[in-house]
């Protein structure tokens, strides 16, 4: 009965969402304020119904209700409770329910924290949100219903893919979905702006925190997913340019461009059309990612195995929202007022350059991801576009982008002086030269590109620090006063600097692993010793055991330094009888920001095949991403504190009109 109630809640959410999509529209057209105001309570009701529906499917997993088809296909009675819960979104139907719940969650946040927005403008945003919610609820009810029963009930479930039974998968998909659907708010802001013609500094002021929040979630989601692939798949890499990795990376790139363009619009009241375009593009790329993952077009370790009907249905939804949005953009963008003029050498100019590079990288990744599919459709030939293509095309563009980061941050608005910026950065340039020489020397004077990469990472990191110091005051100010001003800088300034420093830290980790990393593949026996990067590894014993829902073969190693045992590492192979599948659990030993990475291979008459990597400063890859997200959080908190400082009864000027 409880499962039927979940289906009823889901159907009721669809009905309420439809009311939310149409009733306020009539209120706007007829001038009925009461109808227009219904959009807020209807938003709350939709979210509540979806939340109840989600809790019911979670309950079905927890109690192993094998009368539910979705539970039968993705759970097992012996599975740990945590992985029973994560199994809810480890499949297509459950993940779509979580996707729509996240969408309704952001709509609810919008309804709660938009008290200063004009009533009609707020209604238009929530109406647009309800259209998206209704469309995907319709898709779930007819093609992806997680509440379908199976008769008679199964005695046991098929279990979830063992690769997905991991703690990182408890948070990776929810973070990604919050990032994806968070950009729907920016999309709806853009639609409302195109309908009303209101695009100005106040519009940018209101949309920017939603861009930041979505960008933070997406950054964290990509970071967690990258680390999961690194330690769970056992390939020794953290980014494979896998198609489904790419479809999460593209909205992150365009979202980063949107984040910077809203700054220009808020500060200088320019780039109006471009900012609207990016807002539409970013959520469109998120929808495209949803389609590609579930359509079966892209082969990936991340994709869901679904029937073609679902792919076609999502393609129709994608075409409707993308096509409609860009058609409205083409109609309305000519009536938008042009912004203020500025010199090319200015902060605005560098942000535009930043945007052009980011969108070029986005387009490159999009072409590389979809090109094999189109070739197969038109020629019947199967090709693959792998890491070499993306590294050679996107790598130089990213390097160029990072080179401009400190310059853009230190440039003045409207008209800048690039020679003055060079003068402020002379000490940073000196340290960069030292870093380049040390790296070139460590690489035995053979790898100039690695030296340049390390130098660039140092330049971005120290350049961001120098920018903070410059913002604390004039050089002639006493040191104590300057430190006091430094500590009093707005949180958003610290947030931007920390996020930019995170870029430098990530680049540093990437270059160090690529340049100084070591790898060995060999066959070993118990008692044998292997040396890599000055560390000696000995296989001590092989021990069999049992986990909650698997059997395991554990390989115990001792790591020696200077002939004394200092570390113990365990790697293992697990066998899941429920799916007749085995997985490899890598052994990882941390050395500061570096890692020793051990992957046990096959066992035969010759012994154990062992794959060992030494990965210097690999943790910097994720540390930098975490710094980016924390920088975004600081900027968001700074915005929140600024809003609290305002009198909530104060009027805001919005495109020449006084609104309360």
Rosetta blueprint (number, residue, H / E / L):
1 X L
2 X H
3 X H
4 X H
5 X H
6 X H
7 X H
8 X H
9 X H
10 X H
11 X H
12 X H
13 X H
14 X H
15 X H
16 X H
17 X H
18 X H
19 X H
20 X H
21 X H
22 X H
23 X H
24 X H
25 X H
26 X H
27 X H
28 X H
29 X H
30 X H
31 X L
32 X L
33 X H
34 X H
35 X H
36 X H
37 X H
38 X H
39 X H
40 X H
41 X H
42 X H
43 X H
44 X H
45 X H
46 X H
47 X H
48 X H
49 X H
50 X H
51 X H
52 X H
53 X H
54 X H
55 X H
56 X H
57 X H
58 X H
59 X H
60 X H
61 X H
62 X H
63 X L
64 X L
65 X L
66 X L
67 X L
68 X E
69 X H
70 X H
71 X H
72 X H
73 X H
74 X H
75 X L
76 X L
77 X L
78 X L
79 X L
80 X L
81 X H
82 X H
83 X H
84 X H
85 X H
86 X H
87 X H
88 X H
89 X H
90 X L
91 X L
92 X H
93 X H
94 X H
95 X H
96 X H
97 X H
98 X H
99 X H
100 X H
101 X H
102 X H
103 X H
104 X H
105 X H
106 X H
107 X H
108 X H
109 X H
110 X H
111 X H
112 X H
113 X L
114 X L
115 X L
116 X L
117 X L
118 X L
119 X H
120 X H
121 X H
122 X H
123 X H
124 X H
125 X H
126 X H
127 X H
128 X H
129 X H
130 X H
131 X H
132 X H
133 X H
134 X H
135 X H
136 X H
137 X H
138 X H
139 X H
140 X H
141 X H
142 X H
143 X H
144 X L
145 X L
146 X L
147 X L
148 X L
149 X E
150 X L
151 X L
152 X L
153 X L
154 X L
155 X L
156 X L
157 X L
158 X L
159 X L
160 X L
161 X L
162 X H
163 X H
164 X H
165 X L
166 X L
167 X H
168 X H
169 X H
170 X H
171 X L
172 X H
173 X H
174 X H
175 X H
176 X H
177 X H
178 X H
179 X H
180 X H
181 X H
182 X H
183 X H
184 X H
185 X H
186 X H
187 X H
188 X H
189 X H
190 X H
191 X H
192 X H
193 X H
194 X H
195 X H
196 X H
197 X L
198 X L
199 X L
200 X L
201 X H
202 X H
203 X H
204 X H
205 X H
206 X H
207 X H
208 X H
209 X H
210 X H
211 X H
212 X H
213 X H
214 X H
215 X H
216 X H
217 X H
218 X H
219 X H
220 X H
221 X H
222 X H
223 X H
224 X H
225 X H
226 X H
227 X H
228 X H
229 X H
230 X H
231 X H
232 X H
233 X L
234 X L
235 X L
236 X L
237 X L
238 X L
239 X L
240 X L
241 X L
242 X L
243 X H
244 X H
245 X H
246 X H
247 X H
248 X H
249 X H
250 X H
251 X H
252 X H
253 X H
254 X H
255 X H
256 X H
257 X H
258 X H
259 X H
260 X H
261 X H
262 X H
263 X H
264 X H
265 X H
266 X H
267 X H
268 X H
269 X L
270 X L
271 X L
272 X H
273 X H
274 X H
275 X H
276 X H
277 X H
278 X H
279 X H
280 X H
281 X H
282 X H
283 X H
284 X H
285 X H
286 X H
287 X H
288 X H
289 X H
290 X H
291 X H
292 X H
293 X H
294 X H
295 X H
296 X L
297 X L
298 X L
299 X L
300 X L
301 X L
302 X L
303 X L
304 X L
305 X L
306 X L
307 X L
308 X H
309 X H
310 X H
311 X H
312 X H
313 X H
314 X H
315 X H
316 X H
317 X H
318 X H
319 X H
320 X H
321 X H
322 X H
323 X H
324 X H
325 X H
326 X H
327 X H
328 X H
329 X H
330 X H
331 X H
332 X H
333 X H
334 X H
335 X H
336 X L
337 X L
338 X L
339 X L
340 X L
341 X L
342 X L
343 X L
344 X L
345 X L
346 X L
347 X H
348 X H
349 X H
350 X H
351 X H
352 X H
353 X H
354 X H
355 X H
356 X H
357 X H
358 X H
359 X H
360 X H
361 X H
362 X H
363 X H
364 X H
365 X H
366 X H
367 X H
368 X H
369 X H
370 X H
371 X H
372 X H
373 X H
374 X H
375 X H
376 X H
377 X H
378 X H
379 X H
380 X L
381 X L
382 X L
383 X L
384 X L
385 X L
386 X L
387 X H
388 X H
389 X H
390 X H
391 X H
392 X H
393 X H
394 X H
395 X H
396 X H
397 X H
398 X H
399 X H
400 X H
401 X H
402 X H
403 X H
404 X L
405 X H
406 X H
407 X H
408 X H
409 X H
410 X H
411 X L
412 X L
413 X L
414 X L
415 X L
416 X L
417 X L
418 X H
419 X H
420 X H
421 X H
422 X H
423 X H
424 X H
425 X L
426 X H
427 X H
428 X H
429 X H
430 X H
431 X H
432 X H
433 X H
434 X H
435 X H
436 X H
437 X H
438 X H
439 X H
440 X H
441 X H
442 X H
443 X L
444 X L
445 X L
446 X L
447 X L
448 X H
449 X H
450 X H
451 X H
452 X H
453 X H
454 X H
455 X H
456 X H
457 X H
458 X H
459 X H
460 X H
461 X H
462 X H
463 X H
464 X H
465 X H
466 X H
467 X H
468 X H
469 X H
470 X H
471 X H
472 X L
473 X L
474 X L
475 X L
476 X L
477 X L
478 X L
479 X H
480 X H
481 X H
482 X H
483 X H
484 X H
485 X H
486 X H
487 X H
488 X L
489 X L
490 X L
491 X H
492 X H
493 X H
494 X H
495 X H
496 X H
497 X H
498 X H
499 X H
500 X H
501 X H
502 X H
503 X H
504 X H
505 X H
506 X H
507 X H
508 X H
509 X H
510 X H
511 X H
512 X H
513 X H
514 X H
515 X H
516 X H
517 X L
518 X E
519 X E
520 X E
521 X E
522 X E
523 X E
524 X E
525 X L
526 X L
527 X L
528 X L
529 X E
530 X E
531 X E
532 X E
533 X L
534 X L
535 X E
536 X E
537 X E
538 X E
539 X E
540 X E
541 X E
542 X E
543 X E
544 X E
545 X E
546 X E
547 X L
548 X L
549 X L
550 X L
551 X E
552 X E
553 X E
554 X E
555 X E
556 X E
557 X E
558 X E
559 X E
560 X E
561 X E
562 X L
563 X L
564 X E
565 X E
566 X E
567 X E
568 X E
569 X E
570 X E
571 X E
572 X E
573 X E
574 X E
575 X E
576 X E
577 X L
578 X L
579 X L
580 X L
581 X E
582 X E
583 X E
584 X E
585 X E
586 X L
587 X E
588 X E
589 X E
590 X E
591 X E
592 X L
593 X L
594 X E
595 X E
596 X E
597 X E
598 X E
599 X E
600 X E
601 X E
602 X E
603 X E
604 X E
605 X L
606 X L
607 X E
608 X E
609 X E
610 X E
611 X E
612 X E
613 X E
614 X E
615 X E
616 X L
617 X L
618 X L
619 X H
620 X H
621 X H
622 X H
623 X H
624 X H
625 X H
626 X H
627 X H
628 X H
629 X H
630 X H
631 X H
632 X H
633 X H
634 X H
635 X H
636 X H
637 X H
638 X H
639 X H
640 X H
641 X H
642 X H
643 X H
644 X H
645 X H
646 X L
647 X L
648 X L
649 X L
650 X L
651 X L
652 X E
653 X E
654 X E
655 X L
656 X L
657 X E
658 X E
659 X E
660 X L
